[in-house]
């Protein structure tokens, strides 16, 4: 038997389904959800879902409040102990490098750690990354309104959250930075519609950047992949090609992050 076949045989389907239930529950409102709601959202039969939810509750990973399941105390405790990026960069690096090599530009991978926060945790670079783009971006924070990944994140927010997150005055980094709130809101609606964000000379003069969202099985934004390139060799005419290729990269990364999510 091949190594991949052996790995498949080692996968416990009940554990995979239990994890799927946890992911679906994490996507629910703060008040939690019923077993029926979670079973339907996870595409798991109700009897199976009920048994798994009961086991997770016994282990402290879930609690029940007013008839709804919510993430439990043990889940919170383990989450505080976990390194959220341990192994993540290693798992995603080959996929990022393939994209970077194809376009010969820099590529980054950011994780949505909160509704209003992205952590840049991995990067890759083509052979001639010079000019407006450089390596060494891991750990850096970028202004949400003036970065392509930030615009993807902002486009996910409801209006009330946007009003809280965006400062009263948007900082200008170049003459092209969008600082008019109404203009920005219209652009964010366009980002939601087209499925990617872009900046062109808005954060740095000569920098064009494109970002595509990566979603979990519940459709929630989990991460963002970005191509950064100098404008003199990567113009707007290349955007359609790049977006098409990045969407394939998104599918590859989803397979790396959640290999058994469809099981």
VEXMITOR-309792 format. One record per residue (C-alpha): x, z, y; residue in three letters. Coordinates in pm, 1 decimal, padded with zeros to 6 digits. Example, Ala and Ser with C-alpha at 12.3 -4.5 7.8 and 13.67 -1.06 7.14 Angstrom:
<recs>
          u          w          v   res
    01230.0    00780.0   -00450.0   ala
    01367.0    00714.0   -00106.0   ser
</recs>
This chain:
<recs>
          u          w          v   res
    00000.0    00000.0    00000.0   unk
    00127.0   -00079.8    00350.9   unk
    00219.8    00193.5    00597.4   unk
   -00078.0    00101.4    00819.8   unk
   -00308.8    00118.9    00517.1   unk
   -00177.5    00461.8    00426.0   unk
   -00229.0    00580.8    00785.3   unk
   -00587.4    00456.5    00776.1   unk
   -00653.8    00640.8    00449.3   unk
   -00525.8    00963.6    00606.9   unk
   -00783.6    00950.6    00887.6   unk
   -01065.0    01202.5    00839.0   unk
   -01384.6    01033.9    00956.0   unk
   -01560.3    01364.0    01020.0   unk
   -01284.2    01467.0    01259.5   unk
   -01307.9    01129.4    01434.8   unk
   -01683.8    01175.7    01479.0   unk
   -01637.5    01531.7    01603.0   unk
   -01391.8    01411.4    01865.8   unk
   -01637.6    01141.8    01968.5   unk
   -01901.9    01410.4    02021.4   unk
   -01661.5    01613.0    02234.7   unk
   -01585.6    01309.8    02450.3   unk
   -01953.2    01235.7    02496.4   unk
   -02022.4    01597.1    02587.2   unk
   -01742.3    01589.8    02846.0   unk
   -01919.5    01295.3    03011.5   unk
   -02250.3    01482.9    03039.5   unk
   -02365.3    01681.6    03346.1   unk
   -02237.4    02037.1    03386.0   unk
   -02546.0    02178.0    03214.7   unk
   -02451.3    02010.6    02886.4   unk
   -02671.7    01816.9    02646.3   unk
   -02883.7    01856.6    02334.5   unk
   -02776.2    01759.3    01986.0   unk
   -03016.7    01463.5    01993.5   unk
   -02871.9    01334.2    02321.0   unk
   -02515.4    01362.0    02194.4   unk
   -02600.1    01203.2    01859.6   unk
   -02760.5    00903.3    02029.2   unk
   -02477.8    00861.8    02282.1   unk
   -02216.7    00887.0    02004.8   unk
   -02405.0    00658.0    01763.5   unk
   -02395.9    00931.6    01497.4   unk
   -02696.4    01029.1    01284.9   unk
   -02866.0    01344.8    01407.8   unk
   -02810.3    01545.6    01084.4   unk
   -02439.5    01461.1    01087.3   unk
   -02410.9    01535.4    01458.4   unk
   -02588.8    01869.4    01414.8   unk
   -02350.9    01977.2    01135.1   unk
   -02046.0    01878.7    01337.7   unk
   -02174.0    02046.0    01653.5   unk
   -02248.2    02364.1    01459.0   unk
   -01893.9    02365.7    01317.2   unk
   -01742.1    02307.7    01660.6   unk
   -01954.4    02589.6    01799.4   unk
   -01837.6    02826.7    01524.9   unk
   -01476.8    02741.0    01615.7   unk
   -01537.7    02817.9    01984.9   unk
   -01484.2    02458.0    02093.9   unk
   -01850.8    02441.1    02196.8   unk
   -02107.3    02691.7    02320.8   unk
   -02484.2    02671.2    02352.7   unk
   -02650.0    02763.0    02680.7   unk
   -03028.5    02736.8    02717.4   unk
   -03046.3    02505.3    02417.2   unk
   -02777.0    02269.5    02543.1   unk
   -02424.7    02231.7    02410.6   unk
   -02139.2    02281.4    02659.0   unk
   -01762.5    02274.3    02614.6   unk
   -01652.8    02616.1    02486.2   unk
   -01411.0    02891.1    02574.3   unk
   -01160.4    02791.8    02306.8   unk
   -01155.5    02436.2    02438.4   unk
   -01072.9    02572.9    02784.6   unk
   -00799.7    02799.0    02645.7   unk
   -00632.9    02520.1    02451.0   unk
   -00659.7    02287.9    02748.6   unk
   -00465.5    02530.6    02965.7   unk
   -00187.6    02542.0    02706.0   unk
   -00161.7    02166.4    02651.5   unk
    00084.6    01935.5    02822.7   unk
   -00150.8    01655.8    02929.5   unk
    00121.2    01390.0    02921.8   unk
    00320.9    01487.6    02612.4   unk
    00369.1    01166.9    02418.6   unk
    00143.2    00966.3    02649.6   unk
    00421.8    00774.2    02820.3   unk
    00584.1    00696.1    02486.0   unk
    00258.4    00561.0    02341.6   unk
    00175.4    00343.4    02639.9   unk
    00527.2    00223.1    02725.8   unk
    00541.4   -00079.9    02491.0   unk
    00211.6   -00216.7    02623.9   unk
    00317.1   -00162.1    02985.5   unk
    00655.1   -00323.7    02923.0   unk
    00490.9   -00632.0    02773.2   unk
    00283.0   -00678.4    03088.5   unk
    00583.6   -00613.6    03314.0   unk
    00793.8   -00867.9    03123.6   unk
    00522.1   -01132.7    03135.6   unk
    00490.8   -01117.5    03514.8   unk
    00844.6   -00991.8    03581.7   unk
    00709.0   -00724.6    03812.4   unk
    00659.1   -00347.9    03802.8   unk
    00366.7   -00190.8    03617.4   unk
    00237.3    00165.5    03638.0   unk
   -00006.5    00377.1    03438.5   unk
   -00200.9    00654.6    03613.0   unk
   -00429.9    00914.8    03457.3   unk
   -00747.0    01040.8    03623.4   unk
   -00693.7    01417.4    03609.4   unk
   -00990.6    01496.1    03834.7   unk
   -01271.0    01297.7    03999.1   unk
   -01054.9    01268.3    04311.3   unk
   -00701.1    01271.8    04169.7   unk
   -00466.4    01035.1    03985.5   unk
   -00131.0    01124.6    03827.3   unk
    00116.9    00838.8    03783.0   unk
    00269.8    00918.1    03443.2   unk
    00438.2    00598.8    03313.7   unk
    00597.0    00280.4    03445.5   unk
    00771.0   -00035.4    03332.0   unk
    00964.5   -00302.0    03518.1   unk
    01048.5   -00669.2    03474.3   unk
    01401.9   -00796.8    03505.0   unk
    01391.6   -00883.8    03875.8   unk
    01203.4   -00595.2    04034.5   unk
    01350.8   -00598.6    04384.5   unk
    01222.9   -00600.7    04738.2   unk
    00897.6   -00421.4    04809.8   unk
    00863.6   -00268.9    04462.5   unk
    01098.2   -00026.7    04287.3   unk
    01108.6    00191.2    03980.5   unk
    01105.9    00569.5    03994.5   unk
    00739.4    00596.4    04090.7   unk
    00637.5    00845.3    03819.0   unk
    00502.3    01163.4    03975.2   unk
    00441.0    01012.0    04316.7   unk
    00105.8    01040.8    04493.0   unk
   -00037.6    00756.0    04697.9   unk
   -00314.4    00759.9    04961.1   unk
   -00642.4    00673.2    04791.7   unk
   -00767.8    00442.1    05065.8   unk
   -00440.0    00247.5    05087.0   unk
   -00351.9    00200.9    04718.5   unk
   -00514.6   -00026.6    04462.5   unk
   -00538.6    00253.1    04203.8   unk
   -00686.1    00481.6    04467.7   unk
   -00952.2    00224.8    04553.0   unk
   -01049.1    00205.9    04185.7   unk
   -01085.5    00584.7    04181.1   unk
   -01282.3    00591.9    04507.6   unk
   -01514.9    00318.3    04382.5   unk
   -01628.6    00552.5    04103.2   unk
   -01744.0    00825.2    04339.6   unk
   -02100.8    00884.0    04458.9   unk
   -02150.1    00874.8    04839.0   unk
   -02154.2    01253.0    04881.9   unk
   -01820.0    01291.7    04703.5   unk
   -01668.5    01006.0    04903.9   unk
   -01764.6    01184.3    05223.7   unk
   -01587.0    01497.5    05100.6   unk
   -01272.9    01322.1    04975.4   unk
   -01208.4    01077.5    05258.2   unk
   -01059.5    01235.2    05571.7   unk
   -01238.6    01194.0    05902.4   unk
   -00956.8    00966.4    06019.8   unk
   -00798.0    00728.8    05769.9   unk
   -00421.7    00707.9    05810.5   unk
   -00271.2    00369.9    05892.7   unk
    00047.5    00272.6    05706.5   unk
    00071.1   -00089.9    05823.5   unk
   -00130.4   -00303.6    06067.0   unk
   -00332.2   -00418.6    05763.0   unk
   -00438.1   -00074.8    05633.4   unk
   -00818.0   -00042.6    05617.7   unk
   -00900.3    00248.8    05849.5   unk
   -01261.8    00166.0    05930.1   unk
   -01478.7    00373.5    05694.1   unk
   -01763.9    00121.4    05685.2   unk
   -01525.3   -00160.6    05600.7   unk
   -01369.3    00053.5    05328.4   unk
   -01709.1    00142.1    05179.8   unk
   -01801.7   -00226.0    05161.1   unk
   -01471.4   -00298.7    04990.1   unk
   -01527.8   -00019.4    04737.7   unk
   -01865.4   -00169.5    04648.7   unk
   -01682.9   -00497.7    04587.1   unk
   -01426.8   -00317.4    04368.0   unk
   -01709.9   -00179.1    04153.8   unk
   -01862.0   -00525.5    04123.3   unk
   -01545.1   -00718.8    04040.4   unk
   -01389.8   -00449.6    03821.1   unk
   -01050.0   -00419.2    03989.2   unk
   -00891.7   -00295.0    04311.2   unk
   -00631.0   -00465.2    04527.8   unk
   -00420.2   -00401.5    04835.2   unk
   -00234.0   -00668.6    05031.1   unk
    00018.7   -00540.1    05287.3   unk
   -00187.8   -00221.9    05328.9   unk
    00052.3    00046.1    05201.4   unk
    00380.8   -00133.3    05263.8   unk
    00450.8   -00459.3    05440.4   unk
    00502.2   -00726.9    05177.5   unk
    00345.9   -00534.2    04888.0   unk
    00057.5   -00672.4    04684.0   unk
   -00089.3   -00442.8    04419.1   unk
   -00369.5   -00489.3    04164.2   unk
   -00530.4   -00213.3    03956.1   unk
   -00775.2   -00222.1    03664.5   unk
   -00965.6    00078.6    03524.8   unk
   -00935.7    00204.2    03167.3   unk
   -01250.0    00377.9    03039.1   unk
   -01313.1    00609.9    02748.2   unk
   -01584.5    00557.3    02486.9   unk
   -01839.9    00717.8    02718.5   unk
   -01756.7    00471.5    02996.3   unk
   -01585.4    00733.9    03211.2   unk
   -01275.0    00639.2    03408.5   unk
   -00975.4    00777.2    03219.7   unk
   -00676.3    00588.2    03358.2   unk
   -00565.4    00295.9    03573.5   unk
   -00307.7    00024.8    03506.4   unk
   -00143.1   -00138.2    03807.7   unk
    00081.9   -00435.0    03884.1   unk
    00297.3   -00398.1    04197.0   unk
    00471.1   -00705.4    04334.6   unk
    00637.9   -00831.8    04651.9   unk
    00416.5   -01071.6    04845.1   unk
    00685.7   -01337.6    04880.3   unk
    00680.2   -01419.5    04509.3   unk
    00337.9   -01293.8    04403.5   unk
    00064.0   -01429.0    04629.7   unk
   -00313.5   -01407.3    04614.1   unk
   -00324.2   -01731.5    04417.6   unk
   -00189.3   -01539.5    04115.4   unk
   -00453.4   -01265.0    04128.9   unk
   -00706.7   -01430.1    03891.4   unk
   -00435.5   -01489.3    03629.8   unk
   -00307.8   -01133.4    03664.9   unk
   -00653.2   -00975.6    03642.3   unk
   -00735.1   -01172.3    03327.8   unk
   -00412.1   -01060.8    03162.8   unk
   -00454.4   -00700.7    03280.8   unk
   -00799.1   -00683.2    03122.3   unk
   -00640.6   -00765.9    02788.0   unk
   -00382.9   -00495.5    02857.2   unk
   -00667.3   -00251.3    02924.7   unk
   -00809.7   -00325.6    02580.7   unk
   -00468.6   -00276.7    02421.2   unk
   -00417.0    00054.5    02599.5   unk
   -00762.9    00174.4    02499.4   unk
   -00669.5    00097.9    02139.0   unk
   -00349.1    00299.0    02178.0   unk
   -00522.3    00594.3    02344.5   unk
   -00832.5    00605.2    02122.3   unk
   -00746.0    00416.9    01801.2   unk
   -01039.4    00562.0    01608.6   unk
   -01303.1    00572.2    01882.7   unk
   -01507.5    00296.8    01721.0   unk
   -01488.2    00448.7    01372.4   unk
</recs>
